[in-house]
Amino acid sequence: MSAAAPGAPGAPDATDAVEAGLASLRARLAPVAPALRWIGALLGAFIIFSILLAMKGADPVATYQGMFASTFQRQRSLEEIVVQMTPLILGALAVAVPARAGLTNVGGEGQIIIGAVAACGAFLLLGDDAAPGLLLVAMLLAAAVAGALWAGIAAAMRLVTGVNEAISTLLLNFVALDVLLFLIYQPWRENPVGQPTTRELADPAKLSVLSGTRINIGIIVALVAVVVVAYLLNRTRWGFRISVAGGNAEAARRAGLKVWVLVLSALMIGGALAGLAGMIQFAGVEYKLRPGFGAQLGYTAFLACWLARHRPAFIVVAAFVFASLSVAGDSLQLDSGLPAASVNVLTALILVAVLGFTATRKKASA
């Protein structure tokens, strides 16, 4: 017997049944599709990194086991993860707030440095004899104000001269670094011999640590900031207005919104958060300014914010991932004998995989 022609009775029914089954399967997988895309992207990143490890003569399974054990099964490593993720959370929030207004803040690095400089300046001005509580409050306020004003420079350049804030904030990073280097090489230098640094922060002015750990109370400040920022962005008129301005600035102007105020406030609030990150790094981790202060915190925080899709709650997870990878890098270098830059390769693979293959794709219009 000859096969049924495409138009014969029965053929369309079979095709419709297959299509209906596929549609039903897609509907069932829809709730977990984002999670499946994340898992697939991460697996792809680790598979590629495993190939690179094998090419370097390392056993991928043993390497991953060593990374996991040294990172998550040692109390000191877990404490270090929390310490490192604290400024990353605040630095990422400094990117997320302007992003809601359609702005790109690449200046977290400079704003963190300026915040630390302001905190150090407040300490040097008040001196060791000031009350510890007064010192901490002064350093917090100085760091937040300095970071806000530094970001405000970029906002003013955008509003007055039309300079793109991504360019101006990026260039201001280098200016902030020059300010730091000038201060530690000249007026604030503690010792004319050796590495240029400022005087170490007095013990009473250092951030308190949680009992029996190295974790400073900055993590509490960071988590509170996440809650506050999420509330401001999602539950207030200001958050709604900057979302409107970010979506369509011209429509926002025609609706009577003061776009310039929203642009200025979004960037300055972001700068203030980055300034707080600098203060916490200064008063809770490093205790003095030096040439390598911050170690690329602002750029890492920028990537963490993009990994979290600018959502405050997910920023905590992204900061944890980056901090964990940083701590895991020690295992790659010491236990597996791999170059220190290996962890940067893994980080880049994860970023490319997640950002490239987990984005929600819009259906093309018919």
C-alpha positions in Angstrom: 0.0 0.0 0.0 1.1 3.5 -0.7 1.8 5.9 2.2 -0.9 8.5 2.9 -0.4 11.7 1.1 0.1 14.9 3.1 -3.4 15.9 2.5 -4.9 12.4 3.2 -7.1 11.9 6.2 -5.1 11.0 9.3 -1.9 12.8 8.4 -3.0 16.3 9.7 -4.2 14.6 12.9 -0.8 13.1 13.6 1.0 16.4 13.0 -1.4 18.2 15.2 -0.9 15.7 18.0 2.9 16.2 17.8 2.5 19.9 17.9 0.1 19.8 20.7 2.5 17.5 22.7 5.4 19.9 22.1 3.3 22.9 23.2 2.2 21.0 26.3 5.9 20.2 27.1 6.9 23.8 26.6 4.1 25.0 28.9 5.2 22.5 31.6 8.8 23.6 31.3 8.1 27.3 31.2 8.2 27.8 35.0 11.6 26.2 35.2 13.0 27.3 31.9 15.1 30.2 33.3 16.7 27.8 35.9 17.4 25.3 33.2 19.1 27.9 31.0 21.2 29.0 34.0 22.2 25.4 34.7 23.0 24.7 31.1 25.1 27.9 30.8 27.1 27.1 33.9 27.7 23.5 32.8 28.9 24.8 29.5 31.3 27.2 31.2 32.7 24.5 33.4 33.0 22.0 30.6 35.1 24.5 28.5 37.2 25.2 31.6 37.7 21.5 32.1 39.1 21.2 28.6 41.5 24.0 29.3 42.6 22.4 32.6 43.2 19.1 30.8 45.3 20.9 28.2 47.4 22.3 31.0 47.9 18.7 32.4 45.6 19.1 35.4 42.9 16.6 36.4 39.6 18.6 36.1 37.8 16.4 38.7 40.6 16.7 41.2 40.9 20.4 40.6 37.2 21.0 41.1 37.2 18.9 44.3 40.1 20.8 45.6 38.5 24.2 44.8 35.3 23.2 46.5 37.0 21.8 49.6 39.3 24.8 50.1 36.6 27.3 49.4 33.5 26.0 51.2 34.8 23.5 53.7 37.1 25.8 55.6 35.8 28.4 58.0 38.5 30.9 57.2 37.6 30.7 53.5 33.9 31.2 54.2 34.7 34.2 56.3 36.9 35.6 53.5 34.1 35.2 51.0 31.8 37.3 53.2 34.5 39.9 53.7 35.1 40.2 50.0 31.4 40.2 49.0 30.6 43.1 51.3 32.0 46.0 49.2 31.0 44.1 46.0 27.3 44.3 47.1 27.5 48.1 47.7 29.5 48.6 44.5 27.0 46.6 42.4 24.1 48.6 43.9 25.9 51.7 42.8 25.5 50.4 39.2 22.0 49.1 39.7 20.4 52.4 40.8 21.6 54.4 37.8 20.8 51.5 35.5 17.1 51.8 36.5 17.2 55.3 35.1 18.8 54.1 31.9 22.3 55.2 32.9 25.6 53.3 32.8 27.8 53.9 35.9 31.2 52.5 35.1 32.8 54.7 37.7 32.3 52.5 40.8 36.1 52.0 41.0 36.8 55.8 41.3 33.8 56.3 43.6 35.1 53.6 45.9 38.6 55.1 46.0 37.2 58.6 46.6 35.0 57.3 49.4 38.0 55.7 51.0 40.0 58.9 50.6 37.3 60.9 52.3 37.0 58.4 55.1 40.7 58.5 55.7 40.7 62.3 55.5 38.0 62.4 58.2 40.1 60.1 60.4 43.2 62.2 59.9 41.3 65.4 60.6 39.6 64.3 63.8 42.6 62.3 65.0 43.0 59.3 67.3 41.6 61.1 70.3 38.1 61.5 68.9 35.4 59.3 70.2 35.1 56.0 68.2 31.4 56.5 67.5 32.1 60.0 66.2 35.0 58.8 64.0 32.8 56.1 62.4 29.9 58.4 61.8 32.2 61.0 60.3 33.9 58.5 58.0 30.6 57.1 56.8 29.2 60.5 56.1 32.4 61.7 54.4 32.6 58.6 52.2 29.0 58.7 51.1 29.0 62.5 50.4 32.4 62.2 48.5 31.2 59.3 46.4 27.9 61.1 45.6 29.7 64.3 44.6 32.2 62.4 42.5 29.4 60.7 40.6 27.6 64.1 40.5 30.5 65.4 38.3 29.6 62.8 35.6 25.9 63.6 36.0 26.6 67.3 35.5 28.7 66.7 32.4 25.8 64.7 30.9 23.2 67.3 31.7 25.2 70.4 30.8 27.4 69.2 27.9 25.8 65.9 26.9 28.9 63.8 27.6 27.9 60.2 27.9 28.1 59.1 31.6 29.7 55.7 30.7 32.7 57.6 29.3 32.9 60.3 32.0 32.5 57.8 34.9 35.2 55.5 33.4 37.6 58.4 32.9 37.0 59.7 36.4 38.3 56.4 37.7 41.7 57.3 36.6 41.4 60.8 38.1 40.4 59.3 41.4 43.4 57.0 41.3 45.7 60.0 40.7 44.2 61.8 43.7 44.9 58.7 45.8 48.5 58.4 44.6 49.1 62.1 45.1 47.9 62.0 48.7 49.8 58.8 49.7 53.0 60.0 48.0 52.9 63.5 49.4 50.8 65.1 52.2 49.4 61.9 53.8 52.5 59.7 53.5 53.3 58.1 56.8 56.9 56.9 56.2 59.3 58.4 53.6 61.0 55.0 53.3 59.3 52.0 51.8 55.9 51.6 50.2 53.8 54.8 50.3 50.9 54.4 52.6 48.8 56.5 55.0 48.9 56.1 58.8 47.0 53.0 59.9 43.5 53.5 61.2 43.3 53.6 65.0 41.9 50.4 66.5 38.8 52.1 68.0 37.8 53.4 64.6 38.1 50.0 62.8 34.8 48.3 62.1 33.8 45.8 64.7 33.8 42.1 63.7 31.2 39.4 64.4 32.2 37.4 67.4 34.9 34.8 66.7 35.2 35.7 63.0 37.0 38.1 60.6 33.6 39.3 59.3 33.1 43.0 59.9 29.8 44.6 60.5 30.0 46.1 57.0 28.0 43.0 55.8 25.1 44.2 57.8 25.3 47.7 56.2 25.4 46.1 52.8 22.4 43.8 53.3 20.4 46.7 54.8 21.4 48.7 51.7 20.0 45.9 49.5 16.6 46.1 51.2 16.5 49.9 51.1 17.5 50.1 47.4 15.0 47.4 46.5 12.2 49.3 48.3 13.2 52.6 46.8 13.2 51.2 43.2 10.1 49.1 43.5 7.9 50.7 46.1 8.3 54.5 45.8 7.3 57.2 43.4 10.9 58.1 42.9 11.7 54.5 41.8 8.7 54.6 39.4 9.8 57.9 37.9 13.4 56.9 37.3 12.1 53.8 35.6 9.9 56.0 33.3 12.8 58.3 32.6 15.1 55.3 31.9 12.5 53.8 29.5 11.8 57.0 27.5 13.3 60.2 28.7 11.4 62.3 26.1 8.1 60.8 27.1 9.0 61.5 30.8 9.7 65.1 30.0 6.3 65.5 28.2 4.6 63.9 31.2 6.0 66.7 33.4 8.8 64.8 35.1 12.0 66.6 35.8 14.4 64.2 34.1 17.5 66.2 35.1 16.6 65.7 38.8 16.1 62.0 38.3 19.4 61.6 36.4 21.3 63.6 39.0 19.7 61.8 42.0 20.2 58.3 40.5 23.9 58.8 39.8 24.6 60.5 43.1 22.8 57.8 45.1 24.9 55.3 43.2 28.0 57.2 44.0 27.1 57.4 47.7 26.7 53.6 47.8 30.1 53.1 46.2 31.6 55.6 48.6 30.2 53.5 51.5 31.9 50.5 49.9 35.2 52.4 50.0 34.8 53.3 53.6 34.0 49.7 54.6 37.0 48.4 52.6 39.2 51.0 54.4 37.8 50.7 57.9 37.1 47.0 57.8 39.7 45.3 55.7 42.8 47.4 54.7 43.0 50.1 57.4 45.2 52.3 55.3 45.5 53.7 51.8 48.1 52.3 49.5 48.7 52.2 45.7 46.7 49.0 45.2 43.8 50.0 47.4 40.6 48.3 46.4 42.1 45.8 43.9 39.6 46.4 41.1 36.6 46.3 43.4 34.6 48.7 41.3 35.1 46.8 38.0 34.2 43.5 39.6 31.1 45.0 41.2 30.1 46.3 37.8 30.2 42.8 36.4 28.4 41.4 39.4 25.5 43.9 38.8 25.2 42.8 35.2 25.3 39.2 36.2 22.4 39.9 38.6 20.5 41.8 35.8 20.6 44.9 38.0 18.2 43.3 40.5 19.1 44.1 44.1 18.2 40.7 45.6 20.2 38.8 43.0 23.2 41.1 43.5 23.8 39.4 46.8 24.1 36.1 45.0 26.3 37.5 42.2 28.6 39.1 44.8 28.8 35.7 46.6 29.8 34.0 43.3 32.5 36.5 42.5 33.9 36.4 46.1 33.9 32.6 46.0 35.7 32.5 42.7 38.3 34.9 44.1 38.9 32.7 47.1 38.9 29.6 44.9 41.7 31.1 42.8 44.1 30.4 45.7 43.3 26.7 45.4 44.0 26.8 41.6 47.3 28.4 42.2 48.6 26.6 45.3 47.0 23.1 45.1 46.8 22.6 41.3 49.9 24.6 40.3 48.0 26.6 37.8 48.6 30.3 37.0 46.9 32.8 39.2 45.0 34.2 36.2 43.3 30.8 35.7 40.4 31.9 38.0 40.0 35.0 35.7 39.5 32.7 32.8 36.8 30.7 34.7 35.1 34.0 35.7 35.0 35.2 32.2 33.6 31.9 30.9 30.8 32.0 33.5 30.0 35.6 32.6 29.9 35.0 28.9 27.8 31.9 29.3 25.3 33.4 31.8 24.9 36.8 30.1 24.9 35.3 26.6 22.6 32.3 27.0 20.2 33.1 29.8 18.7 36.3 28.4 15.0 36.2 27.7 14.6 36.4 23.9 11.8 38.3 22.4 9.8 36.5 19.7 10.0 38.1 16.4 6.9 39.8 15.3 5.0 38.2 12.5 
